[in-house]
Every structure is written in C-alpha cells, then in structure tokens.
C-alpha cells in the first residue's frame, strides 16, 4: 500500500513573551472601537478556490509598551478569516468593546497592522457587543 502525502500543516508553537515583543512593532493595550469586513481575498498556499473574508478593526490606544503611538490615538489592525479552516490555519479576531494587550506588526504595503502571532493577543476585558463579526462584506 502506498500512501500519498500532501503538504503538512501545523500550528506553530506559541512565541515566548520576549520573542513576541522583539518581533512586534507595536505592543499596546487597546480598546476595539469597531470592526468592518472590507471584502474577500483568495486564501491558501495555492489559492485553490478558498476565499477569506478580510476584516479591519479600529483600535484606540490605552497604554503603550512599545511603539511610536500616543494614548488616545487610533490604529487599524487587519486579518483574514477563511471560509473553511484547515489544520495549521490560525486567526486572531478582534471584537467591538473588548480591551486587549496586542502585539502588532506594521504592513507598509497595506498601511495597517496585523497580529504578530496566534498568541499575540491577550483579552483584558471581554467584548461588549458579542463575538459575531460583520456578515456583510462588499
């Protein structure tokens, strides 16, 4: 019997706190003001027909540990959520009203932040408007 092997998918191990901070451009406590879906993008290593919803959250800075932003300023964080999660996929979603410690990386091409790793968000206070993301995407 011959077994075919496909690509191996595995979730990377959690980054230790020092490594999270080293890899992050911004480490801050934030309040999520709002979340929107901005559209759909192809998803997966070969873009094999799987789509992902692209979300953006508007974050208000509450306290800065690392980075060049001030308390009260706002930043945008972006992530994608595939229609069908596969082993190895990870997402870090943000929900309106929650307060979190976020480790973020700046994307100069998209001019938004993304989350440094799957363990780079710690909830300090839960969401006030539930954990449903917007269903309508352009």
N, C-alpha and C positions, 0 to 999 in steps of 0.2 A: 504494500500500500504506500502510495506517495502522497504526501500532504503538501499542498501549495502554501507558501507563506506570503502574506501581504505585508504592507507597511506596519510596523509596530507602533502603537500609540500608547503612551503612558504619561500620566500627570507627573510633572517634575516635582521633586521634593520641595517642601516649604523652605523659603530663604530665611536664614537667621536674621535677627534684627539688625545686626551690623551690616550685613550684605544688602538688606533692603534699603537701608539708609544710604549706603555707598552708591547703589545703582539708581537712586531716585534724585530727580532734580528738585522736587518739592515734597516736603514732609510736613503735614499740617492737619490741624483739627478743622473740620468744615461742617457747615450745615447745608444740606441739599435743599435748594430753593425750588427747583422744578426739573422735570425730565421730559424730553421730547424724542420721538422717533423721527429720524431725518431721511429714511429711505431704506432700500435693500441693496446688498452687495453680494457678489459671488463669494462662496466660502469653501475652504478646504484646500489641501495642498495642490490639487489639480483642478480646482474649481469645477468639480464634476456634477454640476446641476444643483448643488445645495446652495440655498440662499441664507443670508443672515440679515436680521434687522439691525440697523445702525442707530444707536441711541446716543444722546448727549444729555449730560446733567449740568446744571448751573449751580456751582458751589460757592458759598460765602465763607471767606476765611475767618476763623475764630481765634486761632493761635498758630504761630509759625515756629516750627522746629528747625527747618532747613529750607532755604529758597529765598527768592527776592520778590516777595509779595507782602502787602501790609494787611493788618487786621481790618476787616470790613470790605476789602476788595473782593472781587469775584473772578473765578476761573471756570473754564469748561473742561469736563472730562468726557471722553468718548469711548464706547465699547460696542462690540457686535455680539448678537445672540443668534446662533444658528437655529434653523427650523428643527433640525434633528441633532441632538448632541451625540457625539461618539466618544468612545474611550479616549482619554487624552485631551479632550476639549475642556476648557475652563473659561468661565466668565465671572466677572466681578461687576454686579449691577448696583446701582445707586437708586434710592427711593426718596421721594419728597418728604421732607421733615426730619429725616434721620440725621444724626450728628455722628461723624466718624473721624478716626485718625486715618488719613490716606497718604500712601506713598505713591507719588506720581512721576511720570516721565514725560518731558515735553516732546511733541512731534512738530518739528519746524515745517514739514511739508503740509500738514493739515492744520497747523496753528491751534492745536488743542492738546490737552494732556491725556494720557492713558495710564491705567493702573500698572505699576511696576511688575507685580506677580500676583498669582491667585491668592496669596496670603498677605497682600499689601493693604488690606482694608480691615480696620477693627471698629466694630459698631460701639459707640459710646452711649447713644440713646436711639431707640428704635424709631422707625418711620411713623409719622403722624397720619399719613394718608394711605396706609396699606402697602402691600408689596406687589401690586399689579402695575406692570409697565404699560404705557400707552399702546393701544391696539391699532390705532390709525397711523399708517406710515404713508408718505407721499409716493 
